[in-house]
């Protein structure tokens, strides 16, 4: 009898929960229908339908509704930039919130290629960025392997020193970097900027790879050396293939840091022939006149290499960020 009595409240609770769930579903449908009705009665203004659909989702699935809201906040500025790039010249200062502006045109994109040296800016940026990413991987992969596998005097202070360099803002390093580059006669030279970026990218890359190498058992290298491999041969044939996720993340971080950097490039590069895209777009901003159409078009185009790189390395992104984080 006691078990039967205990089962009755549980069944009532489950029924009440089911009824509450159905009530929320009916409320979500009512909000969606209300939004559609307001859309039709107000001249097909789809904002009412969107708001009604979001409120319905928020009522039915609160967590999903909150995530959709934050996603919209993140995506909307990007859509606004695209909208500005599509506006005709006489509508650049319009306050309209339409994502597809009236009289949308690609003239800003065409003028960016025909009136500006946009292709040269992007080529210089790609050259610098890819060089920094590859050189950074080559240096940090071998350096992190040494820190992970060998115990030598000064190992821990050197690791702490590498970490400390990441706490310094770029503005504090700007003067010493410029002095070194100037003494090497590499100002207005792509190589000078590559060296400057590499010096700041290597310390953080070493920390990431060192933590990942710590998770790889040394027995694998020892087995390879028993089979006749040298130490560096075992590193190339065993460790590097197993470190593909971490190497991909390091390449991505180095690429992003060099691709979007402006301050150091502004100091080192002064000639128009070696401008990066960030310096080139900055030239479009004048004291009394700014061509916002071409500026927005350039901003849209320079996101494509980063977007393609993220899509290419998406399978390594999560694993590369988490593996190696549990050991120091």
N, C-alpha and C positions, 0 to 999 in steps of 0.2 A: 504493500500500500504506500509506503514511503517513497519507493522509486516512481510509482505512478503519479503521486502528488508532485514530485520534483520535476517530472517530465512536462506537466501541464504549463507551468510558468515559462519554461524554455520554449514550448511551441507557441505560446502567446507572444513571446518576445520576437520569435522569428517571423510570425505573421505581421506584427507591427512594423518590423524592419522592412519586410517586403512591401507593405502598403506605403511606407514612407518613400521607398525607392520608386514605386510607381507614381506617387504624387510628384516627385521631382521630375520624372520623365514627362508627365503631362504638363508641368509648368514650363519645361524646356521647349516642348512643342508649341505651347501657347505663345511664348516669347518669340520663337522663330516665325510663327504665323503673323504675330503682331508686327514684326519688323517688315515682313513682305507686304502687308497691307499698307503700312505707312510709306513704303517705297512706291507702291502703285499710286496712292493718293497724292503723293508729293512730286509727281513728274519723274518717276523712275530714278529717284535719288537713292543709290545703292548703299549709302552710308547707314540708313535705317536698317536694312537687311543684315548688314555686317554686324552692327551693334546688337541687333536682336539675336542673331546666331551666336555671338560671343556670350551674351547674357544667358542664353539657354544652355550653352556648354558649361558656363560657370555654375549654373544651378544643378545641372545633371552630374558633371564631373568637375568639382572645384579645382583639383590639382591641375587637370588638363587646361582648364580655363585660365589659370594663373600663368602656366607655361606659354600658352598662346599669346597672352598679353605681353609678357616680357619678350617673346620672339618678335612680336609686332613692333615693340619699341626699338629693338635692335635693327630690324630690317628697314624700318621706315626712313631713317636718314639716308640709307643707301639708295632707296627708291627716289628720294627727293633729288639726290645728285643726278640720277639718270634723267629725271624729269627736267631739270635745269639744262642738261646737255641737249635735250630734244626741243627746247623752246626756240621759236624764231627770234631774230635779233630785237624786234620791237617789244618782245614780251619777257625779256630777261629779268626785269625788275617787278614783274607781276607777283602779287601776293596769293595767287590762286593755289589751292591745295590739290589740284588735280594731278594725279600721277602721270597721266598721258595728257600733256597740255594741248590746247586747241592749236591747230596748224603745226603739229609736230614735224620736225625736219631733222635731217642728218647733216645740215650745213656746218655745224660746229665741228663735227668729226672730219669732214672733208677739208675745212680750213686749217685744222690742226696739222694735217699731213702736207697740205700744199703751201701754207704760209709760214709754218714753223718747222724747225728741224727735229720734230718729235721722234722720228725713226732713229736719228743719231743719239738722242738722249736715251732712248730705251736700249739701244745697242751698247752704249757705254755702261749703263746700269747693269745689264745682263753680264757683260764681260767682267766687271768688278765683282758682282755678287757671286757668280759661279766660281771665279778664281778664289775668292775668300772662303767660300764653302768647302771647296776641294782641298785647299791648303790647310784650312782649319781642321778638317777631318784627318789629313795625313799626319799633322803634328800632334794633335790631341789623342789620336788612336795609339800611337807609339808611346807618348808620354804617360797616358793613363795606364797602359799596360805595365810600364816600369813601376809606377806607384802602386799598382795592385799586386804585382807578383814578387817584388823585392823589398826587403827591409834594409835601408841604408841610412847612415847618419844624416839628420836634417830632413827626413822624409815628412814627418808630421808638420814641422814649421813651414816647410815649403807648400804643403797642402793648404795650411791656414793662410799663408801669404796669397796664394792663388785665389782663395775665397774672398780675402779682404779686398783685392783689386776690384771685385764686382760691386763693392759698396761705394765706390767713388763715382760721382756723377761725371758724365761726359764733359761737362764744362770745365771741371778741374783738370782733366787730362788733355784739354785742347791745346794749351800753350806748350807743354813738353812734347806732345806729338808733332806739333807744327815745327818746333825747333829741330827735332831729329830729322823730319822730312826735308826741311830746308837745308840742313847740313849735308844731306845726301843728294842735294840738287834734284829732288823729285817733286817739287811743287809744280802744279799744272801738269801732272803726270798721273796716269791711271795707276801705275805701279805704286806710287807713293800712297794713294788712298787704299790700295789693296793691303799694303803693309800696316797701315794704321788700323784698318778694320780687323785684320788677322790678330794683331796684338791684343785686342779687346775680346775677341771671340774665343781664343784658345783656352783661357783659364776656366770659363764656365763649361766648355766642352769636355775638358779633362775631368772635371768633377762628375759629369753625367756618365762618361764612359768608365771611369774608375769604379763607380758604384755598380755598373753592369758587369764589368769583368770580375768583380768579387763574387758574383753569383755563379760564375762558370767554374766547375771543379778543375783544379790543376791536374787531376788524374788524366784528363783528356790529352793535355799537352805531353805529359810524361809517357802516355801510351804511344803517341805519335813519335816521340824521340826514341823510344825503344825500337820502333819499326824503322829507324834510320833517319828521321827528320832532324834538322838542326833547330835551335830555339826559334829563330826568326821564320824558318819554314813552317814550323808548327803554328806560329802566330798567324801567318798568312792563310794556311790551309785549314786550321781548326778554329781559332778564336774569331777571326774576322767574319767567316760565314755565320757563326752563331750570334754575332753581334749586329746583324743586319737591322733589327728594329732600333737599337740605340744609335747606330750610325745614321739611320734615316732621320731620326729626331734631331740629332746634332746638325746634320745638313740643313734641315728645315729651320732650326733656330738661327743658324749662321746666315742663311739666305734672307730671312725676314729682317734680321738686324741690319744687314748691309743694304738691302733693297730699299728700305724706307728711311735711311739715315739722311739727315740734312745738314746738321751743324758742322761736323768735321769736313764734309764735302765742300761746304761753303767757304771754309778757310783755306783748304788745300787747293781746290780747283777754282781758277779764275777765268780761264780761257773758254770761249764758246765751243771750241772743238772737243773738249773733254767733259762737258756738262753732263750730269746725270739727269734723270727725268725730274727729280725733286727740285733741282736747281733750275731746270728749264721751265717748269710750271711756275716757279716763283717769279721768273722774269715776266710772266703774263700779268702780275699784280703791279699796277702802276700807282703813282701818287694821286692822280686825278681821274684815271680811267682804268678799269679792269675788265678784261674780256672773260666774263664768268662762263659764257657758253663753251669756249675752248678749254677753259680751266676745268670745268665739270666733265667735259668729254675726255680730257687727258686723265682725270682721276678715275673715270670708269675703266679706261683701257689698261691702266697700270695695275689694276686689281686682277686682271686675267691671269698673268703668270703665277701669282700667289694662289689663286683659286685652283688652277690646274695642278700645281704642286701639292696642295692639300688633298685633292681628289686622288692623285697618284699614290700618295703616301698614307692614305686614310687607314689602311689595314695595319700599318705600323704605329699609328699615332698613340692609341691607348696603351698597347703593350710596351712601347718604348718609353712612355712616361711613367709607368708603374714598375716594370721590372728593374731590379737593381736599387729600388728605393728603401729596401729593408736592411741593407748592410752598408756600413760606412768604411 
